[in-house]
Amino acid sequence: MLRRMRIGHWIGSWFYFVSIILLIGTVIGALLHGAIGLLIFESPQFSYLLARGAQNGFFYSGVWAGGLGIVLCFVRGHRENQRKMQQRAGEVQS
């Protein structure tokens, strides 16, 4: 039972990290397309620029989101493991 909870915890953490990365990529893509489109085009349709930027940002952040999510889970797991080891070392010395 405990093992299933731990696996669920890490899968949930991975989904959390991937979602955050996708959200950030979508927002940055929309803002950059909007800003650059206003500078380049004479009379841009701003809603189209934002929508296209959100699509591109989502796509390109999606390329990296899965792998980066796994790396962030490993970093988080390593920190949790270090914290547990330090607590155990403190208990042994006491």
C-alpha atoms as one frame of an Amber mdcrd trajectory, in Angstrom:
protein
   0.000   0.000   0.000   2.769   2.418   0.943   4.638   1.675  -2.284   1.552
   2.529  -4.351   1.176   5.804  -2.487   4.816   6.693  -3.188   4.440   5.868
  -6.881   1.272   7.966  -7.005   3.113  10.796  -5.274   5.853  10.829  -7.901
   3.450  10.526 -10.829   1.455  13.423  -9.378   4.646  15.429  -8.920   5.613
  14.761 -12.533   2.185  15.917 -13.775   2.507  19.016 -11.598   5.917  19.934
 -13.015   4.840  19.246 -16.619   1.704  21.354 -16.178   3.661  24.279 -14.765
   6.217  24.090 -17.591   3.454  23.983 -20.222   1.662  26.920 -18.621   4.818
  29.016 -18.494   5.674  28.143 -22.113   2.182  29.012 -23.309   2.157  32.379
 -21.553   5.668  33.304 -22.719   4.856  32.242 -26.291   1.682  34.318 -26.374
   3.397  37.383 -24.928   6.405  37.161 -27.244   4.280  36.667 -30.358   2.099
  39.567 -29.330   5.010  41.896 -28.636   7.033  40.971 -31.707   3.945  40.989
 -33.931   3.139  44.538 -32.865   6.656  45.599 -33.807   6.811  43.815 -37.153
   3.320  44.091 -38.668   1.569  47.333 -39.557  -1.955  46.353 -38.528  -1.809
  42.980 -36.778  -4.811  41.138 -35.475  -3.708  40.910 -31.861  -5.992  38.010
 -30.924  -4.521  35.931 -33.756  -0.981  36.741 -32.635  -1.779  35.725 -29.066
  -3.467  32.489 -30.150  -0.647  31.546 -32.504   1.938  32.392 -29.863   0.127
  30.272 -27.290   0.105  27.344 -29.742   3.801  27.681 -30.499   4.726  28.192
 -26.856   2.704  25.137 -25.826   4.293  23.027 -28.565   7.889  23.999 -27.850
   7.537  23.808 -24.083   5.835  20.439 -24.565   8.950  19.142 -26.258  10.935
  19.793 -23.088   8.274  19.397 -20.392   8.332  15.613 -20.000  12.089  15.253
 -19.641  12.457  18.321 -17.478   9.625  17.052 -15.269  11.500  13.780 -14.716
  14.705  15.667 -13.888  12.868  17.881 -11.398  11.348  14.791  -9.761  14.816
  13.278  -9.377  16.136  16.519  -7.880  13.217  16.636  -5.460  13.694  12.970
  -4.543  17.399  13.503  -3.945  16.682  16.432  -1.622  14.095  14.399   0.296
  16.550  11.518   0.609  19.304  13.839   1.857  16.932  15.315   4.434  16.005
  11.824   5.696  19.669  10.812   5.885  20.520  13.910   7.905  17.643  13.233
  10.288  18.773   9.615  10.733  22.356  10.722  11.329  21.129  13.161  13.971
  19.135  10.419  15.715  22.117   8.047  15.777  24.452  10.664  17.278  21.968
  11.659  20.002
